[in-house]
Amino acid sequence: MCALLLENGANVNAMDNEDWTPLHAAATCGNKELCGMLINWNADLLALNVDGNMPYDLCDDNDTLILLETEMAKRHVTQEQIDEIRLQPERDMLADLNRRLAAGDDLQALDSQGAAPIHIACSCGFVDVARFLLQHRFDPNLPDQDGWLPIHIAVSWGYVCSLIYAHFYHTLRLFAALKLFVVTCVD
């Protein structure tokens, strides 16, 4: 079926709503034959999905993984290239936020999916973006449309926890000191 679609003009690098390509799907399924066919049709070995995974990241089948890595070596893919591609989405988001901030946009407003940039940064592991937002005094307690705070998202996805925790810890220490001061002054 895949060959028939490709022979009739299907895009070998078509992305779904989570930026999965056919190669992501074939690699995840450990389908070495399909991976080989897609590679022969010039599938993008370094395509990133929304979670920042390339096809080889999702492959648990050893034979299929060897095929993907061998093809990457044939194409002279370096770790530096991989790292550069992985960093680009965060760089793009940071540049966009700088532009939006300069334009006076409300970066704490929830988007159509119910998230603000701080939620997106925490779900993607974009430490530099989260740091930028926190340094510009964006609310670390802003709930998304589901009521999740940035720290919930960071913990759930396993990203930027230390940055969010440090910010919360600092805020909580200030709050505790203020509460102690108020109680002392009132008594």
N, C-alpha and C positions, 0 to 999 in steps of 0.2 A: 504494500500500500504506500509506504513512504517513497519508494522509488518512483511509483506512478505519479504521485503528487509532485515530486521534484522535477520529473521529466516534463510535467505540464505547467511549470512555472511557479510552484510553491517556493516561498522564501526559506532557504535553509537556515537562516538566522532570525526567523520570525520570533517575536517575543510576546508572551502573554501578559496579563495584567500584573504579574509579579516578576517580569523580565526573564522568565524561563525560556530558553531556546529549546529546539528539539534535541540538541546535544546534551543539555542539562537533563532532560527527561530520560534519554537513552543511557546516559552515564549513571544516573540514579538507579535505574533498573538493572544495571550491569549487563546491558545488551551490547556485547562487543561487536557483533555484526552490524547492527544499526549505527553504532558509533563510527565504525569504519566507513560505512556508506556516507554518512553525513560529513565526515572528514574529507572524503573524496570529492564531495560537492562544496568544499571550502567552508565548512562550518567554522565559526569563530570559537577557537579553543579557549580564549580568554574572556568570553562574554560574562559579565557580572549580572547576577539576579539581584532582586531588591535586598536580599540578605547579605550581599557582598560575596556570594559564592560563585566560583567558576565551575564548569562541569567536572573537572578532576577533583574538586573539593567534595563533591557529592557522591563519588564513586567508591563503593565498598568492595566491588568485585576485583580481585587482583589482576586477572587477565585483561580486563577492560581498562583498569588503571595503567597497566604497563603500556597498552596501546596508546592511550592519551598522552602519557609522559614521553613515549618514544616519538610521537608526532610533534610534541612540543619541542623536543630536542632537535628533530629534523628541521624545524622552522627557526631554530636558534633562539628560542624564547629564554630569556634570562630572568633570574629572580628579581632583578631591578625593574624589568618591564612589568612583571606581575605586581610588585609593590606599588609602582607608579599608577597602574590601572586601578588598584584597590583604593588608593588615596584620592583619586579624582572626584568621586561623588562628594566627599567631605569638603574638598576644596571648592567645588562648585556651589555647595550649600553656603559655605562661609562667604564666598564672593556675593552670592545673591542676598544674604542677610545684611552684608555691609551696604549694598546698594539700596535695599529696602529701608534700612535704618536711616541712611542719608536722605531718603525721600520722605521720611516721617511716617512710614507705615507702622501700624500697630502689630508688632511681632508677637504679642501675647494673645491675639485673637485666634480662635480655633478655626481651622480650615474646613472645607466641605466634608472631610472625613473625621472631624472632631478632634483634631490635634493641633497644637501649636509647635513652633520650631523646637522648643525644649523637649517635647515629647518625642519628636522625630529623632533628634540628636541622641536621646537616651536609648531609643529602640535600635538605632543603627550603630551605636558605639562611637559616635563622632565626638570624641573628647574635646577637640579644639573648638567645635561649634558650641558644645555645652559650656565650656569655659568662657567663650566670647559672650554668650547670653547672660551667664551669671555675673560676669564682670560689668555688664551693662545693666545690672540690677533687675534682670527679669525674674519674675516670681517663681521660685523653686517649688512652691506649694500650689501651683496652678493645676487644677484637675482637667483631664481630658473629658470627652463626652461620656465616657464610661465611669468617670469618677476616679480614675487612676492618676496619682501624682507622678511626677518625673522619677522619684525614687522607686516607686512600685515598678515602673517600666524598666528602669536600670537594673533592678534586682531580677526581674522576670527574664530579661534578655541576657543578664550577666555582664552588662557593659557599664562603663563610667561610674560604677558604684562609689569608688573612692572619692571622686570629684564631688558627686552629689552629697555623699555622707559628710565630707569636710565642710561643705557649704551649710548643710543642715546643722551639723555640730556647732559651727560658729554661731549660727542664728539661735540655736537652742541655748547656748551658753549666755548669749546676750540677753535672751528672754529671761533665763533663770536669774541672772544678775539684776535685771530690772525688777523682777518680781520680789527678790530679796530686799532690794532697795525700797520698794514701795511698802512692803510689809513692815520693814524697820521704821520707815518714816511715819506710818500710820499708827504703829504701836507707840 
